[in-house]
Amino acid sequence: MTNTVAKHHTIGKQPRYSTIESWLGGIIFTFVIALAGFGLSKLPGLDRVGQLACAILIAVVYRQIWGYPERLRTGIQFSAKRLLRLAIILFGLKLNIHVVLHQGLGLLVRDVGTIVFSIFLTTFLAKLFKADSSLSLLLGIGTGVCGAAAIAAVSPILQAKDEDTAMGAGIIALVGTIFATAYTILRPFIPLTALQYGIWSGVSLHEIAHVALAGAPAGPNALAIALLAKLGRVFLLVPLSFILMYWMKRRGNRESDSDTKIEFPWFLIGFMIMSLFGSYVLGHSITISASILNGVSFFTSFILTMAMIGLGLNVSLKNLRTKALRPLLAMSITSILLSVITYFTM
């Protein structure tokens, strides 16, 4: 009885840390690891992987060796939640709605097909392989829409675990890099025109960075059409998010779980506002130099990396081995079939 009371008393006296110290220290912590990831991504070989995957890898390794830095939890969670939403909002500047609606309507049909195919085939294969359904769905969405950014955007709606979000983002970054590199190797040997190759890249590759990596060697016209095709998929992230909200609410009702509340993705409203601002104000009413826009783009990527570090610290290597292999297999098969099918429909 005495031991029980003592144990309870010990649990009640968990260490308390200064809120400001924990908040500021946690943000600095994720900043430093993001900086390390950026530096690591400059090394030969890792330059194709990108800073996001490198930083997540550092965070995962840190967690396995030193454990989760509890003293800095407040700031780390701020990066993982608040900075993540800010990154998604700023990501809207990459989407030129005017260009998509006026020049990419034909590509939007292909983009819809890519998203539907990726999500349904990945989840189907996940059931077939008895893979984790939550992580597989995130990977299907990332494959179909726009990689880690899409995974980060839909995770609050799907109420995904931080660990799943981080694993999904890391996997999509690595696999997408492999596919983009394979595209550049295959390009001289495949019978596609530069524009056809650009469309193929934009419709089938995972992230904007992967599309840029694969499309650039084919020339500026191929790169432009590739990015246009990819932007159509980014544009479709918003309606997809609302479809997922409806699906989650319906599923909650069927399960009679009245306590389950789906968080409204207000940051997607910010995403659309920034998209409209970038499409119809920047370059028209307001002129901003390319260097400033590049700086904003780098800042967006950097804070997204900081956010993913916060999520990556929740990843257990044991879970990564046991939980991620089958979803990775499902996603890889989907990506291969997506590339093959879109290639033969050029």
Disulfide bonds with the S-S distance in Angstrom:
none
